Amino acid sequence: VVIHEDNATYMVKDGIVYSKSLDILYLCPAQNTITSVVLPGTVRIITDYAFSGTANIKSVEFPTGTYLQIGAYAFSNSSISVIILAARSDIALSFSSAKFP
């Protein structure tokens, strides 16, 4: 995925599409070749189907001390088998029908 650096709304980091402010993760394309994702500490929302269909990603690490809203089917049909929560216990996750494989 290529998004022009002057785009005011979206940006790409490690092949993943985020909002320019890095608070929303919109899409991890299915063809992405990375095998693990460490979410930036600024991410607050993972949109519906964001990781759906990803075959190479095996793990996702959530940042410490954050509240995350996870959209419907965010992890459906993916190869993600490990979810890593930071050592601190003040993480709150909100799932709206988020389906794991």
PDB file as gemmi writes it, atoms N, CA and C in Angstrom:
CRYST1    1.000    1.000    1.000  90.00  90.00  90.00 P 1                      
ATOM      1  N   VAL A   1       0.846  -1.177   0.000  1.00  0.00           N  
ATOM      2  CA  VAL A   1       0.000   0.000   0.000  1.00  0.00           C  
ATOM      3  C   VAL A   1       0.887   1.234   0.000  1.00  0.00           C  
ATOM      4  N   VAL A   2       0.585   2.159  -0.887  1.00  0.00           N  
ATOM      5  CA  VAL A   2       1.331   3.411  -0.962  1.00  0.00           C  
ATOM      6  C   VAL A   2       0.345   4.561  -0.768  1.00  0.00           C  
ATOM      7  N   ILE A   3       0.634   5.378   0.209  1.00  0.00           N  
ATOM      8  CA  ILE A   3      -0.169   6.578   0.462  1.00  0.00           C  
ATOM      9  C   ILE A   3       0.796   7.757   0.467  1.00  0.00           C  
ATOM     10  N   HIS A   4       0.482   8.760  -0.299  1.00  0.00           N  
ATOM     11  CA  HIS A   4       1.359   9.919  -0.415  1.00  0.00           C  
ATOM     12  C   HIS A   4       1.559  10.561   0.949  1.00  0.00           C  
ATOM     13  N   GLU A   5       2.783  10.980   1.220  1.00  0.00           N  
ATOM     14  CA  GLU A   5       3.111  11.561   2.524  1.00  0.00           C  
ATOM     15  C   GLU A   5       2.345  12.837   2.832  1.00  0.00           C  
ATOM     16  N   ASP A   6       1.826  13.505   1.825  1.00  0.00           N  
ATOM     17  CA  ASP A   6       1.043  14.719   2.041  1.00  0.00           C  
ATOM     18  C   ASP A   6      -0.429  14.436   2.322  1.00  0.00           C  
ATOM     19  N   ASN A   7      -0.824  13.159   2.301  1.00  0.00           N  
ATOM     20  CA  ASN A   7      -2.215  12.819   2.596  1.00  0.00           C  
ATOM     21  C   ASN A   7      -2.528  13.248   4.024  1.00  0.00           C  
ATOM     22  N   ALA A   8      -3.581  14.020   4.203  1.00  0.00           N  
ATOM     23  CA  ALA A   8      -3.925  14.577   5.511  1.00  0.00           C  
ATOM     24  C   ALA A   8      -4.659  13.594   6.406  1.00  0.00           C  
ATOM     25  N   THR A   9      -5.133  12.486   5.856  1.00  0.00           N  
ATOM     26  CA  THR A   9      -5.964  11.562   6.624  1.00  0.00           C  
ATOM     27  C   THR A   9      -5.270  10.250   6.964  1.00  0.00           C  
ATOM     28  N   TYR A  10      -4.548   9.672   6.027  1.00  0.00           N  
ATOM     29  CA  TYR A  10      -3.972   8.341   6.191  1.00  0.00           C  
ATOM     30  C   TYR A  10      -2.454   8.355   6.074  1.00  0.00           C  
ATOM     31  N   MET A  11      -1.843   7.317   6.667  1.00  0.00           N  
ATOM     32  CA  MET A  11      -0.412   7.094   6.527  1.00  0.00           C  
ATOM     33  C   MET A  11      -0.152   5.592   6.584  1.00  0.00           C  
ATOM     34  N   VAL A  12       1.008   5.170   6.101  1.00  0.00           N  
ATOM     35  CA  VAL A  12       1.397   3.768   6.149  1.00  0.00           C  
ATOM     36  C   VAL A  12       2.631   3.638   7.022  1.00  0.00           C  
ATOM     37  N   LYS A  13       2.573   2.691   7.941  1.00  0.00           N  
ATOM     38  CA  LYS A  13       3.721   2.378   8.791  1.00  0.00           C  
ATOM     39  C   LYS A  13       3.857   0.866   8.806  1.00  0.00           C  
ATOM     40  N   ASP A  14       5.011   0.367   8.410  1.00  0.00           N  
ATOM     41  CA  ASP A  14       5.256  -1.079   8.339  1.00  0.00           C  
ATOM     42  C   ASP A  14       4.218  -1.798   7.488  1.00  0.00           C  
ATOM     43  N   GLY A  15       3.755  -1.128   6.445  1.00  0.00           N  
ATOM     44  CA  GLY A  15       2.779  -1.733   5.538  1.00  0.00           C  
ATOM     45  C   GLY A  15       1.352  -1.744   6.045  1.00  0.00           C  
ATOM     46  N   ILE A  16       1.094  -1.102   7.166  1.00  0.00           N  
ATOM     47  CA  ILE A  16      -0.238  -1.055   7.772  1.00  0.00           C  
ATOM     48  C   ILE A  16      -0.787   0.364   7.630  1.00  0.00           C  
ATOM     49  N   VAL A  17      -2.067   0.474   7.295  1.00  0.00           N  
ATOM     50  CA  VAL A  17      -2.699   1.777   7.093  1.00  0.00           C  
ATOM     51  C   VAL A  17      -3.286   2.280   8.411  1.00  0.00           C  
ATOM     52  N   TYR A  18      -2.814   3.451   8.822  1.00  0.00           N  
ATOM     53  CA  TYR A  18      -3.266   4.114  10.050  1.00  0.00           C  
ATOM     54  C   TYR A  18      -3.820   5.494   9.707  1.00  0.00           C  
ATOM     55  N   SER A  19      -4.521   6.077  10.685  1.00  0.00           N  
ATOM     56  CA  SER A  19      -4.857   7.495  10.568  1.00  0.00           C  
ATOM     57  C   SER A  19      -3.555   8.273  10.696  1.00  0.00           C  
ATOM     58  N   LYS A  20      -3.541   9.474  10.189  1.00  0.00           N  
ATOM     59  CA  LYS A  20      -2.333  10.307  10.226  1.00  0.00           C  
ATOM     60  C   LYS A  20      -1.829  10.492  11.657  1.00  0.00           C  
ATOM     61  N   SER A  21      -2.750  10.534  12.622  1.00  0.00           N  
ATOM     62  CA  SER A  21      -2.373  10.724  14.026  1.00  0.00           C  
ATOM     63  C   SER A  21      -2.036   9.409  14.726  1.00  0.00           C  
ATOM     64  N   LEU A  22      -2.075   8.294  13.990  1.00  0.00           N  
ATOM     65  CA  LEU A  22      -1.759   6.960  14.514  1.00  0.00           C  
ATOM     66  C   LEU A  22      -2.695   6.506  15.634  1.00  0.00           C  
ATOM     67  N   ASP A  23      -3.916   7.035  15.672  1.00  0.00           N  
ATOM     68  CA  ASP A  23      -4.846   6.581  16.709  1.00  0.00           C  
ATOM     69  C   ASP A  23      -5.851   5.551  16.186  1.00  0.00           C  
ATOM     70  N   ILE A  24      -5.924   5.386  14.872  1.00  0.00           N  
ATOM     71  CA  ILE A  24      -6.817   4.395  14.268  1.00  0.00           C  
ATOM     72  C   ILE A  24      -6.003   3.506  13.329  1.00  0.00           C  
ATOM     73  N   LEU A  25      -6.130   2.204  13.507  1.00  0.00           N  
ATOM     74  CA  LEU A  25      -5.538   1.248  12.580  1.00  0.00           C  
ATOM     75  C   LEU A  25      -6.659   0.826  11.649  1.00  0.00           C  
ATOM     76  N   TYR A  26      -6.525   1.170  10.373  1.00  0.00           N  
ATOM     77  CA  TYR A  26      -7.566   0.888   9.397  1.00  0.00           C  
ATOM     78  C   TYR A  26      -7.420  -0.472   8.725  1.00  0.00           C  
ATOM     79  N   LEU A  27      -6.205  -0.815   8.321  1.00  0.00           N  
ATOM     80  CA  LEU A  27      -6.059  -2.006   7.493  1.00  0.00           C  
ATOM     81  C   LEU A  27      -4.639  -2.535   7.512  1.00  0.00           C  
ATOM     82  N   CYS A  28      -4.545  -3.824   7.669  1.00  0.00           N  
ATOM     83  CA  CYS A  28      -3.296  -4.522   7.420  1.00  0.00           C  
ATOM     84  C   CYS A  28      -3.570  -5.390   6.206  1.00  0.00           C  
ATOM     85  N   PRO A  29      -3.072  -5.015   5.050  1.00  0.00           N  
ATOM     86  CA  PRO A  29      -3.388  -5.744   3.829  1.00  0.00           C  
ATOM     87  C   PRO A  29      -3.026  -7.230   3.924  1.00  0.00           C  
ATOM     88  N   ALA A  30      -3.841  -8.064   3.346  1.00  0.00           N  
ATOM     89  CA  ALA A  30      -3.648  -9.515   3.400  1.00  0.00           C  
ATOM     90  C   ALA A  30      -2.290  -9.930   2.853  1.00  0.00           C  
ATOM     91  N   GLN A  31      -1.757  -9.204   1.898  1.00  0.00           N  
ATOM     92  CA  GLN A  31      -0.474  -9.563   1.291  1.00  0.00           C  
ATOM     93  C   GLN A  31       0.731  -9.050   2.075  1.00  0.00           C  
ATOM     94  N   ASN A  32       0.511  -8.405   3.213  1.00  0.00           N  
ATOM     95  CA  ASN A  32       1.608  -7.900   4.027  1.00  0.00           C  
ATOM     96  C   ASN A  32       2.519  -9.059   4.422  1.00  0.00           C  
ATOM     97  N   THR A  33       3.822  -8.869   4.345  1.00  0.00           N  
ATOM     98  CA  THR A  33       4.771  -9.946   4.601  1.00  0.00           C  
ATOM     99  C   THR A  33       5.332  -9.960   6.017  1.00  0.00           C  
ATOM    100  N   ILE A  34       4.972  -8.987   6.846  1.00  0.00           N  
ATOM    101  CA  ILE A  34       5.477  -8.990   8.217  1.00  0.00           C  
ATOM    102  C   ILE A  34       4.845 -10.149   8.989  1.00  0.00           C  
ATOM    103  N   THR A  35       5.537 -10.623  10.025  1.00  0.00           N  
ATOM    104  CA  THR A  35       5.032 -11.766  10.789  1.00  0.00           C  
ATOM    105  C   THR A  35       4.535 -11.395  12.177  1.00  0.00           C  
ATOM    106  N   SER A  36       4.882 -10.193  12.633  1.00  0.00           N  
ATOM    107  CA  SER A  36       4.375  -9.738  13.927  1.00  0.00           C  
ATOM    108  C   SER A  36       4.147  -8.233  13.883  1.00  0.00           C  
ATOM    109  N   VAL A  37       3.218  -7.801  14.698  1.00  0.00           N  
ATOM    110  CA  VAL A  37       2.872  -6.381  14.753  1.00  0.00           C  
ATOM    111  C   VAL A  37       2.932  -5.927  16.206  1.00  0.00           C  
ATOM    112  N   VAL A  38       3.631  -4.827  16.448  1.00  0.00           N  
ATOM    113  CA  VAL A  38       3.601  -4.166  17.746  1.00  0.00           C  
ATOM    114  C   VAL A  38       2.861  -2.861  17.511  1.00  0.00           C  
ATOM    115  N   LEU A  39       1.679  -2.752  18.077  1.00  0.00           N  
ATOM    116  CA  LEU A  39       0.860  -1.558  17.845  1.00  0.00           C  
ATOM    117  C   LEU A  39       1.489  -0.343  18.506  1.00  0.00           C  
ATOM    118  N   PRO A  40       1.475   0.793  17.820  1.00  0.00           N  
ATOM    119  CA  PRO A  40       1.940   2.029  18.458  1.00  0.00           C  
ATOM    120  C   PRO A  40       1.070   2.337  19.679  1.00  0.00           C  
ATOM    121  N   GLY A  41       1.657   2.925  20.688  1.00  0.00           N  
ATOM    122  CA  GLY A  41       0.927   3.257  21.906  1.00  0.00           C  
ATOM    123  C   GLY A  41      -0.192   4.254  21.711  1.00  0.00           C  
ATOM    124  N   THR A  42      -0.234   4.895  20.563  1.00  0.00           N  
ATOM    125  CA  THR A  42      -1.267   5.889  20.271  1.00  0.00           C  
ATOM    126  C   THR A  42      -2.550   5.270  19.715  1.00  0.00           C  
ATOM    127  N   VAL A  43      -2.499   4.006  19.272  1.00  0.00           N  
ATOM    128  CA  VAL A  43      -3.666   3.369  18.648  1.00  0.00           C  
ATOM    129  C   VAL A  43      -4.774   3.176  19.686  1.00  0.00           C  
ATOM    130  N   ARG A  44      -5.973   3.649  19.343  1.00  0.00           N  
ATOM    131  CA  ARG A  44      -7.140   3.508  20.217  1.00  0.00           C  
ATOM    132  C   ARG A  44      -8.244   2.689  19.556  1.00  0.00           C  
ATOM    133  N   ILE A  45      -8.218   2.612  18.222  1.00  0.00           N  
ATOM    134  CA  ILE A  45      -9.274   1.910  17.481  1.00  0.00           C  
ATOM    135  C   ILE A  45      -8.641   1.015  16.430  1.00  0.00           C  
ATOM    136  N   ILE A  46      -9.100  -0.231  16.385  1.00  0.00           N  
ATOM    137  CA  ILE A  46      -8.784  -1.144  15.293  1.00  0.00           C  
ATOM    138  C   ILE A  46     -10.111  -1.374  14.582  1.00  0.00           C  
ATOM    139  N   THR A  47     -10.181  -1.014  13.320  1.00  0.00           N  
ATOM    140  CA  THR A  47     -11.447  -1.020  12.593  1.00  0.00           C  
ATOM    141  C   THR A  47     -11.912  -2.436  12.228  1.00  0.00           C  
ATOM    142  N   ASP A  48     -13.178  -2.526  11.822  1.00  0.00           N  
ATOM    143  CA  ASP A  48     -13.757  -3.784  11.357  1.00  0.00           C  
ATOM    144  C   ASP A  48     -12.865  -4.386  10.274  1.00  0.00           C  
ATOM    145  N   TYR A  49     -12.618  -5.678  10.365  1.00  0.00           N  
ATOM    146  CA  TYR A  49     -11.870  -6.449   9.354  1.00  0.00           C  
ATOM    147  C   TYR A  49     -10.424  -5.997   9.165  1.00  0.00           C  
ATOM    148  N   ALA A  50      -9.859  -5.246  10.082  1.00  0.00           N  
ATOM    149  CA  ALA A  50      -8.520  -4.665   9.898  1.00  0.00           C  
ATOM    150  C   ALA A  50      -7.439  -5.704   9.583  1.00  0.00           C  
ATOM    151  N   PHE A  51      -7.455  -6.852  10.247  1.00  0.00           N  
ATOM    152  CA  PHE A  51      -6.454  -7.889  10.012  1.00  0.00           C  
ATOM    153  C   PHE A  51      -7.042  -9.093   9.282  1.00  0.00           C  
ATOM    154  N   SER A  52      -8.266  -8.992   8.859  1.00  0.00           N  
ATOM    155  CA  SER A  52      -8.947 -10.117   8.216  1.00  0.00           C  
ATOM    156  C   SER A  52      -8.191 -10.596   6.981  1.00  0.00           C  
ATOM    157  N   GLY A  53      -7.987 -11.895   6.915  1.00  0.00           N  
ATOM    158  CA  GLY A  53      -7.346 -12.483   5.748  1.00  0.00           C  
ATOM    159  C   GLY A  53      -5.834 -12.432   5.724  1.00  0.00           C  
ATOM    160  N   THR A  54      -5.213 -11.876   6.768  1.00  0.00           N  
ATOM    161  CA  THR A  54      -3.748 -11.823   6.786  1.00  0.00           C  
ATOM    162  C   THR A  54      -3.192 -13.219   7.049  1.00  0.00           C  
ATOM    163  N   ALA A  55      -2.290 -13.659   6.195  1.00  0.00           N  
ATOM    164  CA  ALA A  55      -1.753 -15.013   6.305  1.00  0.00           C  
ATOM    165  C   ALA A  55      -0.384 -15.059   6.973  1.00  0.00           C  
ATOM    166  N   ASN A  56       0.373 -13.989   6.917  1.00  0.00           N  
ATOM    167  CA  ASN A  56       1.745 -14.007   7.430  1.00  0.00           C  
ATOM    168  C   ASN A  56       1.885 -13.571   8.877  1.00  0.00           C  
ATOM    169  N   ILE A  57       0.973 -12.746   9.347  1.00  0.00           N  
ATOM    170  CA  ILE A  57       1.083 -12.236  10.709  1.00  0.00           C  
ATOM    171  C   ILE A  57       0.670 -13.326  11.694  1.00  0.00           C  
ATOM    172  N   LYS A  58       1.570 -13.602  12.623  1.00  0.00           N  
ATOM    173  CA  LYS A  58       1.325 -14.643  13.630  1.00  0.00           C  
ATOM    174  C   LYS A  58       1.041 -14.059  15.004  1.00  0.00           C  
ATOM    175  N   SER A  59       1.508 -12.818  15.258  1.00  0.00           N  
ATOM    176  CA  SER A  59       1.298 -12.228  16.585  1.00  0.00           C  
ATOM    177  C   SER A  59       1.038 -10.730  16.494  1.00  0.00           C  
ATOM    178  N   VAL A  60       0.247 -10.271  17.468  1.00  0.00           N  
ATOM    179  CA  VAL A  60      -0.037  -8.843  17.610  1.00  0.00           C  
ATOM    180  C   VAL A  60       0.198  -8.484  19.068  1.00  0.00           C  
ATOM    181  N   GLU A  61       1.002  -7.443  19.283  1.00  0.00           N  
ATOM    182  CA  GLU A  61       1.293  -6.987  20.641  1.00  0.00           C  
ATOM    183  C   GLU A  61       0.581  -5.668  20.897  1.00  0.00           C  
ATOM    184  N   PHE A  62      -0.190  -5.654  21.970  1.00  0.00           N  
ATOM    185  CA  PHE A  62      -0.921  -4.450  22.342  1.00  0.00           C  
ATOM    186  C   PHE A  62      -0.063  -3.614  23.279  1.00  0.00           C  
ATOM    187  N   PRO A  63      -0.095  -2.291  23.117  1.00  0.00           N  
ATOM    188  CA  PRO A  63       0.721  -1.414  23.952  1.00  0.00           C  
ATOM    189  C   PRO A  63       0.230  -1.400  25.397  1.00  0.00           C  
ATOM    190  N   THR A  64       1.070  -0.935  26.268  1.00  0.00           N  
ATOM    191  CA  THR A  64       0.734  -0.879  27.681  1.00  0.00           C  
ATOM    192  C   THR A  64      -0.170   0.309  28.007  1.00  0.00           C  
ATOM    193  N   GLY A  65      -1.063   0.099  28.956  1.00  0.00           N  
ATOM    194  CA  GLY A  65      -1.858   1.182  29.505  1.00  0.00           C  
ATOM    195  C   GLY A  65      -2.779   1.891  28.545  1.00  0.00           C  
ATOM    196  N   THR A  66      -3.406   1.169  27.646  1.00  0.00           N  
ATOM    197  CA  THR A  66      -4.286   1.824  26.690  1.00  0.00           C  
ATOM    198  C   THR A  66      -5.652   1.168  26.658  1.00  0.00           C  
ATOM    199  N   TYR A  67      -6.606   1.927  26.182  1.00  0.00           N  
ATOM    200  CA  TYR A  67      -7.940   1.412  25.916  1.00  0.00           C  
ATOM    201  C   TYR A  67      -8.043   1.236  24.409  1.00  0.00           C  
ATOM    202  N   LEU A  68      -8.447   0.069  23.999  1.00  0.00           N  
ATOM    203  CA  LEU A  68      -8.580  -0.194  22.575  1.00  0.00           C  
ATOM    204  C   LEU A  68      -9.993  -0.644  22.255  1.00  0.00           C  
ATOM    205  N   GLN A  69     -10.552  -0.076  21.220  1.00  0.00           N  
ATOM    206  CA  GLN A  69     -11.828  -0.537  20.686  1.00  0.00           C  
ATOM    207  C   GLN A  69     -11.503  -1.375  19.459  1.00  0.00           C  
ATOM    208  N   ILE A  70     -11.944  -2.620  19.472  1.00  0.00           N  
ATOM    209  CA  ILE A  70     -11.629  -3.526  18.374  1.00  0.00           C  
ATOM    210  C   ILE A  70     -12.899  -3.813  17.601  1.00  0.00           C  
ATOM    211  N   GLY A  71     -12.875  -3.517  16.313  1.00  0.00           N  
ATOM    212  CA  GLY A  71     -14.047  -3.649  15.458  1.00  0.00           C  
ATOM    213  C   GLY A  71     -14.430  -5.086  15.156  1.00  0.00           C  
ATOM    214  N   ALA A  72     -15.605  -5.239  14.592  1.00  0.00           N  
ATOM    215  CA  ALA A  72     -16.159  -6.541  14.241  1.00  0.00           C  
ATOM    216  C   ALA A  72     -15.244  -7.270  13.264  1.00  0.00           C  
ATOM    217  N   TYR A  73     -15.017  -8.534  13.532  1.00  0.00           N  
ATOM    218  CA  TYR A  73     -14.244  -9.421  12.660  1.00  0.00           C  
ATOM    219  C   TYR A  73     -12.832  -8.902  12.373  1.00  0.00           C  
ATOM    220  N   ALA A  74     -12.296  -8.124  13.292  1.00  0.00           N  
ATOM    221  CA  ALA A  74     -10.983  -7.518  13.086  1.00  0.00           C  
ATOM    222  C   ALA A  74      -9.882  -8.544  12.822  1.00  0.00           C  
ATOM    223  N   PHE A  75     -10.019  -9.743  13.361  1.00  0.00           N  
ATOM    224  CA  PHE A  75      -8.981 -10.765  13.206  1.00  0.00           C  
ATOM    225  C   PHE A  75      -9.496 -12.003  12.481  1.00  0.00           C  
ATOM    226  N   SER A  76     -10.643 -11.918  11.847  1.00  0.00           N  
ATOM    227  CA  SER A  76     -11.232 -13.095  11.204  1.00  0.00           C  
ATOM    228  C   SER A  76     -10.400 -13.572  10.024  1.00  0.00           C  
ATOM    229  N   ASN A  77     -10.397 -14.869   9.825  1.00  0.00           N  
ATOM    230  CA  ASN A  77      -9.678 -15.491   8.708  1.00  0.00           C  
ATOM    231  C   ASN A  77      -8.219 -15.068   8.623  1.00  0.00           C  
ATOM    232  N   SER A  78      -7.609 -14.845   9.769  1.00  0.00           N  
ATOM    233  CA  SER A  78      -6.195 -14.491   9.796  1.00  0.00           C  
ATOM    234  C   SER A  78      -5.403 -15.658  10.384  1.00  0.00           C  
ATOM    235  N   SER A  79      -4.091 -15.559  10.310  1.00  0.00           N  
ATOM    236  CA  SER A  79      -3.217 -16.584  10.880  1.00  0.00           C  
ATOM    237  C   SER A  79      -2.683 -16.169  12.248  1.00  0.00           C  
ATOM    238  N   ILE A  80      -3.252 -15.137  12.825  1.00  0.00           N  
ATOM    239  CA  ILE A  80      -2.799 -14.656  14.135  1.00  0.00           C  
ATOM    240  C   ILE A  80      -3.128 -15.714  15.180  1.00  0.00           C  
ATOM    241  N   SER A  81      -2.091 -16.167  15.870  1.00  0.00           N  
ATOM    242  CA  SER A  81      -2.284 -17.191  16.887  1.00  0.00           C  
ATOM    243  C   SER A  81      -1.833 -16.726  18.267  1.00  0.00           C  
ATOM    244  N   VAL A  82      -1.160 -15.561  18.320  1.00  0.00           N  
ATOM    245  CA  VAL A  82      -0.666 -15.044  19.587  1.00  0.00           C  
ATOM    246  C   VAL A  82      -1.067 -13.585  19.725  1.00  0.00           C  
ATOM    247  N   ILE A  83      -1.709 -13.274  20.847  1.00  0.00           N  
ATOM    248  CA  ILE A  83      -2.021 -11.893  21.210  1.00  0.00           C  
ATOM    249  C   ILE A  83      -1.209 -11.599  22.461  1.00  0.00           C  
ATOM    250  N   ILE A  84      -0.368 -10.585  22.402  1.00  0.00           N  
ATOM    251  CA  ILE A  84       0.497 -10.255  23.530  1.00  0.00           C  
ATOM    252  C   ILE A  84      -0.027  -8.984  24.190  1.00  0.00           C  
ATOM    253  N   LEU A  85      -0.346  -9.104  25.475  1.00  0.00           N  
ATOM    254  CA  LEU A  85      -0.761  -7.944  26.248  1.00  0.00           C  
ATOM    255  C   LEU A  85       0.421  -7.496  27.084  1.00  0.00           C  
ATOM    256  N   ALA A  86       0.654  -6.212  27.142  1.00  0.00           N  
ATOM    257  CA  ALA A  86       1.788  -5.675  27.890  1.00  0.00           C  
ATOM    258  C   ALA A  86       1.723  -6.123  29.348  1.00  0.00           C  
ATOM    259  N   ALA A  87       2.860  -6.084  30.011  1.00  0.00           N  
ATOM    260  CA  ALA A  87       2.978  -6.583  31.382  1.00  0.00           C  
ATOM    261  C   ALA A  87       2.073  -5.849  32.365  1.00  0.00           C  
ATOM    262  N   ARG A  88       1.802  -4.598  32.118  1.00  0.00           N  
ATOM    263  CA  ARG A  88       0.935  -3.853  33.030  1.00  0.00           C  
ATOM    264  C   ARG A  88      -0.494  -4.322  32.888  1.00  0.00           C  
ATOM    265  N   SER A  89      -1.259  -4.236  33.944  1.00  0.00           N  
ATOM    266  CA  SER A  89      -2.611  -4.792  33.947  1.00  0.00           C  
ATOM    267  C   SER A  89      -3.704  -3.757  33.689  1.00  0.00           C  
ATOM    268  N   ASP A  90      -3.340  -2.561  33.283  1.00  0.00           N  
ATOM    269  CA  ASP A  90      -4.351  -1.520  33.085  1.00  0.00           C  
ATOM    270  C   ASP A  90      -4.797  -1.398  31.630  1.00  0.00           C  
ATOM    271  N   ILE A  91      -4.768  -2.491  30.909  1.00  0.00           N  
ATOM    272  CA  ILE A  91      -5.245  -2.507  29.532  1.00  0.00           C  
ATOM    273  C   ILE A  91      -6.715  -2.892  29.533  1.00  0.00           C  
ATOM    274  N   ALA A  92      -7.504  -2.146  28.809  1.00  0.00           N  
ATOM    275  CA  ALA A  92      -8.921  -2.476  28.651  1.00  0.00           C  
ATOM    276  C   ALA A  92      -9.208  -2.638  27.166  1.00  0.00           C  
ATOM    277  N   LEU A  93      -9.835  -3.729  26.810  1.00  0.00           N  
ATOM    278  CA  LEU A  93     -10.180  -3.976  25.418  1.00  0.00           C  
ATOM    279  C   LEU A  93     -11.694  -3.989  25.279  1.00  0.00           C  
ATOM    280  N   SER A  94     -12.186  -3.377  24.234  1.00  0.00           N  
ATOM    281  CA  SER A  94     -13.608  -3.397  23.932  1.00  0.00           C  
ATOM    282  C   SER A  94     -13.793  -4.071  22.584  1.00  0.00           C  
ATOM    283  N   PHE A  95     -14.477  -5.202  22.587  1.00  0.00           N  
ATOM    284  CA  PHE A  95     -14.681  -5.950  21.354  1.00  0.00           C  
ATOM    285  C   PHE A  95     -16.101  -5.734  20.857  1.00  0.00           C  
ATOM    286  N   SER A  96     -16.250  -5.333  19.586  1.00  0.00           N  
ATOM    287  CA  SER A  96     -17.579  -5.318  19.002  1.00  0.00           C  
ATOM    288  C   SER A  96     -17.637  -6.485  18.025  1.00  0.00           C  
ATOM    289  N   SER A  97     -17.973  -7.607  18.529  1.00  0.00           N  
ATOM    290  CA  SER A  97     -18.052  -8.829  17.739  1.00  0.00           C  
ATOM    291  C   SER A  97     -16.738  -9.157  17.051  1.00  0.00           C  
ATOM    292  N   ALA A  98     -15.629  -8.779  17.663  1.00  0.00           N  
ATOM    293  CA  ALA A  98     -14.323  -9.093  17.075  1.00  0.00           C  
ATOM    294  C   ALA A  98     -14.155 -10.592  17.071  1.00  0.00           C  
ATOM    295  N   LYS A  99     -13.909 -11.141  15.934  1.00  0.00           N  
ATOM    296  CA  LYS A  99     -13.765 -12.589  15.811  1.00  0.00           C  
ATOM    297  C   LYS A  99     -12.320 -12.948  15.610  1.00  0.00           C  
ATOM    298  N   PHE A 100     -11.856 -13.865  16.415  1.00  0.00           N  
ATOM    299  CA  PHE A 100     -10.511 -14.390  16.274  1.00  0.00           C  
ATOM    300  C   PHE A 100     -10.589 -15.667  15.461  1.00  0.00           C  
ATOM    301  N   PRO A 101      -9.491 -16.058  14.836  1.00  0.00           N  
ATOM    302  CA  PRO A 101      -9.530 -17.257  13.984  1.00  0.00           C  
ATOM    303  C   PRO A 101      -9.958 -18.490  14.753  1.00  0.00           C  
TER     304      PRO A 101                                                      
END                                                                             
